[in-house]
Amino acid sequence: MNGVAKIGDLNISKITDNGFATTQTGTPYYTSPEIWKGQKYDSKCDIWALGCMIYEMCALLPPFRADDFPGLFAAVTAGKYDEIHKKYTNNLKEFITQCLKCDPLTRPSAASLLEKPYFAQFELSTECLSNEF
């Protein structure tokens, strides 16, 4: 292709029907701890899902796994996962670590992630970044 990567869906969406909003989630493997706990959430849950997706692209497995929903709840809310293989850079490991912080208040925004020096080599567009759903 032309070297452009676009991510269009990060697991959580709001759907309105007759004036009422409902939340719809995709794979439970990418669902953030705050959603698992039934707490309020914002765009930081997308950062969590991004971290899960990048991790899975490296490890070929999601970072949090279990045989059932209670086990997955426990794994996600504990925030413990195996480090990606040592062949990957420390920058990539740090990126994943930042995205997979259990406390959404300590998770970076998309804009702050794009300000990291290791993204300087890429032509990135922030025109569609928003903190609103």
CORJOGI-V109873 format. One record per backbone hydrogen bond with DSSP energy under -0.5 kcal/mol. CO is the residue of the C=O (numbers start at 1). NH is the residue of the N-H. Records with the same first field share a line. If there is no record, write none. Layout:
BEGIN
CO=NH ; NH
END
This chain:
BEGIN
6=8
11=26
13=24
15=22
17=20
20=17
22=15
24=13
27=30
28=31
32=36
33=37
34=39
35=38
42=45
43=46 ; 47
44=48
45=49
46=50
47=51
48=52
49=53
50=54
51=55
52=56
53=57
54=58
55=59
56=60
63=65
68=72
69=73
70=74
71=75
72=76
73=77
74=78
75=79 ; 80
85=88
89=93
90=94
91=95
92=96
93=97
94=98
95=99
96=100
98=101
102=104
103=106 ; 107
109=113
110=114
111=115
113=116
116=119
117=120
119=122
122=124
124=126
126=129
END
